[in-house]
Amino acid sequence: MPDEDSPVLDTLAEMTAASIENSNLAAREHMLVRIAGLVAVNAPAVSYLLNAGTAADVGITLDDVQGVLIAVAPIVGTARVARAAGNIAKALGFAIAVAEAELEAELEEEEAEEDD
């Protein structure tokens, strides 16, 4: 059941999980194909971000993503690959910023608990 605070994101996450579950591809290969599909449709950074967690969970590395970009370049063209690389970098930058903020909040909370 989707959360009231994030029904769209929750629905997209459920769709991704169902897609992996119902595919005959291994989860890792499934996510590589999804990344190639994102490149092909000229997806925005947020689309890569929405898939980053699942991709990382199934062992996709930056080298794997680079390999996908190289593999699809002759099909989709240099402009789409360049845009995809930029959007992937934006998505990773955002994910890192969020992780750093969460870590900082946790550290502040721990310090506050120690002071009490």
C-alpha contacts under 8 A as a table, 3 or more apart, distances in Angstrom:
res1	aa1	res2	aa2	distance
2	P	6	S	7.17
2	P	7	P	5.09
2	P	10	D	5.31
2	P	11	T	6.40
3	D	6	S	5.50
3	D	7	P	5.47
3	D	10	D	6.68
4	E	7	P	5.79
6	S	9	L	5.50
6	S	10	D	5.99
7	P	10	D	5.04
7	P	11	T	5.96
8	V	11	T	5.13
8	V	12	L	6.24
9	L	12	L	5.10
9	L	13	A	6.13
10	D	13	A	5.05
10	D	14	E	6.15
11	T	14	E	5.03
11	T	15	M	6.12
12	L	15	M	4.99
12	L	16	T	6.20
13	A	16	T	5.10
13	A	17	A	6.22
13	A	50	L	7.73
14	E	17	A	5.06
14	E	18	A	6.07
15	M	18	A	5.11
15	M	19	S	5.97
16	T	19	S	5.03
16	T	20	I	6.28
17	A	20	I	5.27
17	A	21	E	6.08
18	A	21	E	4.96
18	A	22	N	5.95
19	S	22	N	5.31
19	S	23	S	6.06
20	I	23	S	5.29
20	I	25	L	7.79
20	I	26	A	7.98
20	I	27	A	5.97
20	I	30	H	6.62
23	S	26	A	7.70
23	S	30	H	7.52
25	L	29	E	6.12
25	L	30	H	5.56
26	A	29	E	5.40
26	A	30	H	6.01
27	A	30	H	4.94
27	A	31	M	6.25
27	A	58	V	6.27
28	R	31	M	5.32
28	R	32	L	6.42
28	R	55	A	7.18
28	R	58	V	5.20
28	R	59	G	6.53
28	R	60	I	6.62
29	E	32	L	5.02
29	E	33	V	6.28
30	H	33	V	5.23
30	H	34	R	6.29
31	M	34	R	4.84
31	M	35	I	6.18
31	M	54	T	7.72
31	M	55	A	5.81
31	M	58	V	7.95
31	M	60	I	7.74
32	L	35	I	5.14
32	L	36	A	6.35
32	L	55	A	7.89
32	L	60	I	7.52
32	L	64	D	7.73
32	L	65	V	7.43
32	L	68	V	7.03
33	V	36	A	5.01
33	V	37	G	6.15
34	R	37	G	4.89
34	R	38	L	6.18
35	I	38	L	5.02
35	I	39	V	6.37
35	I	48	Y	7.53
35	I	65	V	7.47
35	I	68	V	7.41
36	A	39	V	5.13
36	A	40	A	6.21
36	A	68	V	6.19
36	A	69	L	7.26
36	A	72	V	6.81
37	G	40	A	4.94
37	G	41	V	6.27
38	L	41	V	5.36
38	L	42	N	6.17
38	L	43	A	5.11
38	L	47	S	7.39
38	L	48	Y	7.39
39	V	42	N	5.15
39	V	43	A	6.19
39	V	69	L	7.69
39	V	72	V	7.97
39	V	76	V	7.75
39	V	80	R	6.50
39	V	81	V	6.61
39	V	84	A	5.68
40	A	43	A	7.71
40	A	72	V	7.93
40	A	76	V	5.98
40	A	80	R	7.25
42	N	80	R	6.12
42	N	83	R	7.45
42	N	84	A	6.86
43	A	47	S	6.07
43	A	48	Y	7.52
43	A	84	A	7.30
44	P	47	S	5.61
44	P	48	Y	7.17
44	P	84	A	7.88
44	P	87	N	6.19
45	A	48	Y	5.33
45	A	49	L	6.29
45	A	84	A	7.90
45	A	86	G	8.00
45	A	87	N	4.26
45	A	88	I	5.98
45	A	90	K	6.11
45	A	91	A	5.26
46	V	49	L	4.81
46	V	50	L	6.06
46	V	87	N	7.99
46	V	91	A	6.35
47	S	50	L	5.13
47	S	51	N	6.53
48	Y	51	N	5.20
48	Y	52	A	5.95
48	Y	87	N	7.34
48	Y	88	I	6.07
48	Y	91	A	6.24
49	L	52	A	5.01
49	L	53	G	7.53
49	L	88	I	7.62
49	L	91	A	4.96
49	L	92	L	7.06
49	L	95	A	7.26
50	L	53	G	7.04
51	N	54	T	5.58
51	N	55	A	6.04
52	A	55	A	5.02
52	A	56	A	6.02
53	G	56	A	5.19
53	G	57	D	6.08
54	T	57	D	4.92
54	T	58	V	6.35
55	A	58	V	5.38
55	A	59	G	6.43
55	A	60	I	5.19
56	A	59	G	5.10
56	A	60	I	5.18
56	A	61	T	6.91
57	D	60	I	7.50
60	I	64	D	5.98
60	I	65	V	7.29
61	T	64	D	5.04
61	T	65	V	6.47
62	L	65	V	5.01
62	L	66	Q	6.13
63	D	66	Q	5.00
63	D	67	G	6.14
64	D	67	G	4.96
64	D	68	V	6.31
65	V	68	V	5.02
65	V	69	L	6.28
66	Q	69	L	5.07
66	Q	70	I	6.24
67	G	70	I	5.10
67	G	71	A	6.07
68	V	71	A	4.98
68	V	72	V	6.18
69	L	72	V	5.42
69	L	73	A	5.97
69	L	81	V	6.08
69	L	85	A	7.84
70	I	73	A	5.31
70	I	74	P	7.91
71	A	74	P	7.13
72	V	75	I	5.26
72	V	76	V	6.01
72	V	77	G	7.77
72	V	81	V	7.79
73	A	76	V	5.40
73	A	77	G	5.03
73	A	78	T	5.89
73	A	80	R	7.86
73	A	81	V	6.01
74	P	77	G	5.59
74	P	78	T	7.68
76	V	80	R	6.23
76	V	81	V	7.24
77	G	80	R	5.76
77	G	81	V	6.47
78	T	81	V	5.08
78	T	82	A	5.94
79	A	82	A	5.15
79	A	83	R	6.09
80	R	83	R	5.02
80	R	84	A	5.92
81	V	84	A	4.95
81	V	85	A	6.08
82	A	85	A	5.13
82	A	86	G	6.31
83	R	86	G	5.10
83	R	87	N	6.10
84	A	87	N	4.99
84	A	88	I	5.95
85	A	88	I	5.10
85	A	89	A	6.17
86	G	89	A	5.07
86	G	90	K	6.22
87	N	90	K	4.98
87	N	91	A	6.11
88	I	91	A	5.03
88	I	92	L	6.12
89	A	92	L	5.12
89	A	93	G	6.02
90	K	93	G	5.04
90	K	94	F	6.17
91	A	94	F	5.15
91	A	95	A	6.16
92	L	95	A	4.97
92	L	96	I	6.07
93	G	96	I	5.15
93	G	97	A	6.15
94	F	97	A	5.06
94	F	98	V	6.18
95	A	98	V	5.18
95	A	99	A	6.16
96	I	99	A	5.05
96	I	100	E	6.07
97	A	100	E	5.13
97	A	101	A	6.16
98	V	101	A	5.09
98	V	102	E	6.16
99	A	102	E	5.10
99	A	103	L	6.10
100	E	103	L	5.06
100	E	104	E	6.05
101	A	104	E	5.06
101	A	105	A	6.12
102	E	105	A	5.07
102	E	106	E	6.19
103	L	106	E	5.06
103	L	107	L	6.17
104	E	107	L	5.10
104	E	108	E	6.16
105	A	108	E	5.11
105	A	109	E	6.11
106	E	109	E	5.02
106	E	110	E	6.17
107	L	110	E	5.06
107	L	111	E	6.14
108	E	111	E	5.05
108	E	112	A	6.10
109	E	112	A	5.05
109	E	113	E	6.21
110	E	113	E	5.07
110	E	114	E	6.21
111	E	114	E	5.04
111	E	115	D	6.24
112	A	115	D	5.12
112	A	116	D	6.47
113	E	116	D	5.24
